[in-house]
Amino acid sequence: MKQITSSQNPLIKFLVQLQEKSKTRKQTGTFLMEGKREIELALKGGYELETLLFLPELISKKTLESYSGIDCIELSKEVYQKLAYRDTTEGILAVAKSKNHQLADLKLSENPLILVAEGIEKPGNLGALLRTADAANSDAVIIANPKSDLYNPNIIRSSVGCLFTNQIAVGTTEEIIAYLKSNKIAIYSATLQNSNSYHLENYTTPTALVVGTEAIGLTEPWRTQSKQNIVIPMQGEIDSMNVSVAAAILLFEAKRQRGF
């Protein structure tokens, strides 16, 4: 089994770039993830692992035997700490191949419930949205006009691996609206303009719930092409809430109406 003890090793230098730079991830079609749970969820989600890197003080070689057919590299503590992203770590990292996330690749149920998020900038918010969608067992998450690379390590971390448990597609607002309409999926856009209270609408048929950023909200096409704009009434001093909280309220209202 190969061992790396120097942080100046060319592979380690490459992995640092893979961790830090979206450009490197896009050019190579790979990304770096950390943690046993994340790796297990990625495998369950159909991701292909290229390499496992481990710290022998925390991960035994016997544990690695369950990952048959994947190259394993033992790291020194110094090298491992250079790559580890989290403050608390489990001693294992993996290089995996990215997916394409095309709208045409989504496999939907007969009565889909979809979360659409437009222009989310903060990786932590996007990770929280993916975690929320997993909790509600939505059919898919569609990212419109993404501002962050999906394989940003902070998205993986904040989603607690739900990047790998959700069906995810990425596209422009126009592409996504066309996709939803062609599949006869009703659009409900969370926005203040011309809106009804969210709990007054019927989400028991094919539904896409659309959320945007707190600062900007949704762009005009979502406001004008939706079946109905919806709003969560604010009863305190502030006039908005975190996007993942809003998404959770909407998704679980839809699930309540559907009897789940």
N, C-alpha and C positions, 0 to 999 in steps of 0.2 A: 504494500500500500504506500502511495506517495506521501511524503511529508514536506511541509513548508515551514521554515523557521525564521525566514527573513521577510520583513515588510517591503523590501526592495525587489522581491521576486516579481517578474513581469506579470504573472497571473494575478497577484495581489494588487498590483498597480491598476490593472484592468478592472478588477472587481470594485476597487474604490471609485473609479470612474463610473462604473455601472450603477453603483449605489447613489452617486451624487448628481449625475448628469442625465437628463431626459434624452438629450441627443444621442448619447451612447446606447441607451436602451432601445431607442427607435432604430438606430443604424444596425444594431446586432440582432434585434428581435428577441432579446433576452432580458431578464431582470433578476435581481437578487432578493431573496426573502429570508426571513429569520424565524425560527421557532418550530417546535414539533407539531403543534396544532395547525399552524399555517401550512406546513408541508403536507400534512395528512389531508387537509381540506383541498389543497391544490391537486393532489393526486386523485381524490374523489371527484373533483370537478373536471377531470380530464386533461390536466396540464402535464406536459412532458418535462421531466427533470433531466438536466444534463450532468450536473455535478453536485455532490454533497460535500460540505466542508465541516469538520467537527473538531471540538476541543476534547481530547480524551479524558480530561479530568471530570467532565460533565456527561459525556455520551460514551457508552461502552461500544466496543467493536461488535459485540453480540447484538446490541440494539440495531446496529447498521445492517445486520444480515437480513432484516426484513425488507430492506430496499435493494432487492436483487437486481442486478443488471445496470446499476447506476454507479458511475465512477465516484469513489470516496477519497478525500484528501484530508490527512491529519494536519492540524494547525497548532503551532505553538500558542501559548497564552497571549503573547505580545501581538502576534499576527491576528489572532481571532478578535482581540479587543479593537484592533484597527478597523475591522469590518462590521462588528456588531453594532446595530443601530439602537437597540433598546438598553435602558439602564440595567434592567434585570434580564438575564439571558439564560437560555436553556442549552447552549453549547452546540447548536447546529444551525447551519445555513445551507441554502440551496440555490443553484442557478437554474432557472426554468425558462422555457420558451414562451413568449407572449402569444396571445390569441389576437385575431383580427377584429372581432366585435362588429361584424356587419349586421345591419338590420335584417337582411335576407336570411341570415343563419338562425334567427330566433325561432324557437319551437314553442308555440303557444297552445294553451288549453282551449277548449271550445268556448269558455267564458272567461277570457283573460282579465286580470287586474294588473295594470302596469304603472310603475312610477316613472315619470319623466322629470329630469332635473336640467334646467337650462343655465349655462354660464356659471357654474359653481367654481369659485376661485380657490377657496381654502381646502387643501387636501384633507384636513380634519373633518370638515363639514361633509365632504364627499364620502369619506370613510364611514361617518355616522349614518348617512343616508343608506349606504349599502347594508349596514348592520340593521337598520330599521326595516328595509325591504325584506331581508332574510327573516326577521322576526315575524313579519306579516305573511311570509310565504307568498310573496307576489310572483307573478309569472316572469317578470323581467324588469330590469332597470335600464332606461334609455337616457344617455347623456347627450344633451343638445349643446352644440358650440362649446366643447370642453375647454377649460382654461388650465387644466392640469393633466399631466400624463397619468394614466390610470395606474401605472406600476411605480409611481412615486412611493418610496418606502413608508412615508407617513400615512398614505392612504391604506396600504396593507396593514399597518399597525393599528390605525384608528378603526378600521373595519373589523378588527380581530379575525381576519381571514375571510370575511364575508365577500371580499372581492372575488373569491373562488367559488362561493356557494350560490351566487346569483347568476342568472343569464343577463349578460350586459351587452348592449349595443351602443354605438356612438355614431352621430351624424349631425348634419346641420338642422336647424329648426325647420327649414322648408322640407328637407328630406323626411324628417320624422313625421311632420303633419301629413304629408302625402302617404306615408306608410300606414299611419293610423287610420286615415280615411279610407284607403283602399281595402283595409281589413275590417272596416265597419266597427271601429273601436271609438266610442264616444269620448270626446276630450272635455275634461273639466279643469279649467285653469284657475289656480289660486292667485287672485288679483283683486284689487279694490274696485276697479272700473266695472260698472254694470253687473254687479255680483249679487248672488243670493247667499244666505247663510249655508254653510257646507252641509249641515245635517238635514236640510230640506230637499236635497237632491237624491235621486235613485241611482245607486251604483251596482245594482244586481245584474246588469247586463254588461257586455264587454266595455271596459272602462280604462281610461288613461288619466291619472291624476298628475297634474303638472305644477311644479314648484320652481321658483327662481330665487335669486339672492335677496337678502333683506334690504340691501342698499338700493338696488336697481329694479328688482322685481322682474316680471316677464316682459319680453319684447312684444310689439304690437301684433305680429301674426298669431301668437297664442291667445291674445285677448279677443281677436276678431274671428278666429277660426274655431273657437271652442263651441261645444254644444251649450255650455253654460259656464260663466265665470262664478267662482265660489270664494267665500271669505270665511275666516275663523274670527268671530267677533271678539274684540279685545275689551276686557272689562276693567283694566287697570289704567295706569298712567301712560304706559308705552303703547305704540301702535303696531308693533310687529314682534315676531318671535324667531328663534333660531330655525333655520330651514329644515333641519332633521326632526325637530319637535313638531313643526307644522305637518311634515310628511307623515309622521307617526299618527297624528290625530286623524288625518284624512284616510290613511290606509286602514286603520282599525275601525273607523266608521263604516268603510266599505265592507270590511270583513264581518262586522256586526250585522249589517243588512243581509249579508249572504249566509248568515247562520253559523258562523265559525267563532 
